[in-house]
């Protein structure tokens, strides 16, 4: 039985009279891949959506159409998460337009495949700004709106298996994702008294534009170094995000959920780059 003052879809406190009846989620990087899948999953779970995008090579209107087809109100806004001065005002404007803010899903990110000794400071700063600075400012601004709204809320930071394990050539990416993972834990402690849960979702190799696999069927690819034998589908990540934003996860906070086909369990046996199944034989 639902608690009378809680929204049965999100576990958040119900809105005061006059506020929108549907909870609102803000998803960054919503134009493709994991961001698009998260937006659609949240719309299907009963959220209205604020969708931010940046990459001009992808059509954010596709995501907006899919979200609207699921019955959600939608706000679409271009946003560069490295422009930190613009982020808090954007959060406030979005929350004002949709009437509330109940969830933030930090998806937008970038990476590198450059050896440490060849890495220049400008590229380091670009990755850190995108993958850590931007999510921090967005988290802070969203949490302030949630506290002011008095309904609690959800924050989901999409990190990576490289929140937990290093990878050659990915120094700034690993540093940023590791930092975002610990930021998630600190925020979970500090925001708990306001009814705000903060969790991370840590994908492994997912078939998305970022991995060069846009619109490819991950079930058709063979990955010997992944225990489940294939890359993941963005919708498999989105399903975990939607769960953590929903009413069944009201007692989950400060956790990092690996969605990686078991890759992290490989430990020193490595992961997605292996070319044979020899590791399966003792």
Rosetta blueprint (number, residue, H / E / L):
1 X L
2 X L
3 X L
4 X L
5 X L
6 X E
7 X L
8 X L
9 X L
10 X L
11 X L
12 X L
13 X E
14 X L
15 X L
16 X L
17 X L
18 X L
19 X L
20 X L
21 X L
22 X L
23 X L
24 X E
25 X E
26 X E
27 X E
28 X L
29 X L
30 X L
31 X L
32 X L
33 X H
34 X H
35 X H
36 X H
37 X H
38 X H
39 X H
40 X H
41 X H
42 X H
43 X H
44 X H
45 X L
46 X L
47 X L
48 X E
49 X E
50 X E
51 X E
52 X E
53 X E
54 X L
55 X L
56 X L
57 X L
58 X L
59 X L
60 X H
61 X H
62 X H
63 X H
64 X H
65 X H
66 X H
67 X H
68 X H
69 X H
70 X L
71 X L
72 X L
73 X L
74 X E
75 X E
76 X E
77 X E
78 X E
79 X L
80 X L
81 X L
82 X L
83 X L
84 X H
85 X H
86 X H
87 X H
88 X H
89 X H
90 X H
91 X H
92 X H
93 X H
94 X H
95 X H
96 X H
97 X H
98 X H
99 X L
100 X L
101 X L
102 X L
103 X E
104 X E
105 X E
106 X E
107 X L
108 X L
109 X L
110 X L
111 X L
112 X L
113 X L
114 X L
115 X L
116 X H
117 X H
118 X H
119 X L
120 X L
121 X H
122 X H
123 X H
124 X H
125 X H
126 X H
127 X H
128 X H
129 X H
130 X H
131 X H
132 X H
133 X H
134 X H
135 X H
136 X H
137 X H
138 X H
139 X H
140 X H
141 X H
142 X H
143 X H
144 X H
145 X H
146 X H
147 X H
148 X H
149 X H
150 X L
151 X L
152 X L
153 X E
154 X E
155 X E
156 X E
157 X E
158 X E
159 X L
160 X L
161 X H
162 X H
163 X H
164 X L
165 X L
166 X L
167 X L
168 X L
169 X L
170 X L
171 X H
172 X H
173 X H
174 X H
175 X H
176 X H
177 X H
178 X H
179 X H
180 X H
181 X H
182 X H
183 X H
184 X H
185 X H
186 X H
187 X H
188 X H
189 X H
190 X H
191 X H
192 X H
193 X H
194 X H
195 X L
196 X E
197 X E
198 X E
199 X E
200 X E
201 X E
202 X E
203 X E
204 X L
205 X L
206 X E
207 X L
208 X L
209 X H
210 X H
211 X H
212 X L
213 X L
214 X L
215 X L
216 X L
217 X L
218 X H
219 X H
220 X H
221 X L
222 X L
223 X L
224 X L
225 X L
226 X L
227 X L
228 X L
229 X L
230 X L
231 X L
232 X E
233 X L
234 X H
235 X H
236 X H
237 X H
238 X H
239 X H
240 X H
241 X H
242 X H
243 X H
244 X H
245 X L
246 X L
247 X H
248 X H
249 X H
250 X L
251 X L
252 X L
253 X L
254 X L
255 X L
256 X E
257 X E
258 X E
259 X E
260 X L
261 X L
262 X L
263 X H
264 X H
265 X H
266 X H
267 X H
268 X H
269 X H
270 X L
271 X L
272 X L
273 X L
274 X L
275 X L
276 X L
277 X L
278 X H
279 X H
280 X H
281 X L
282 X L
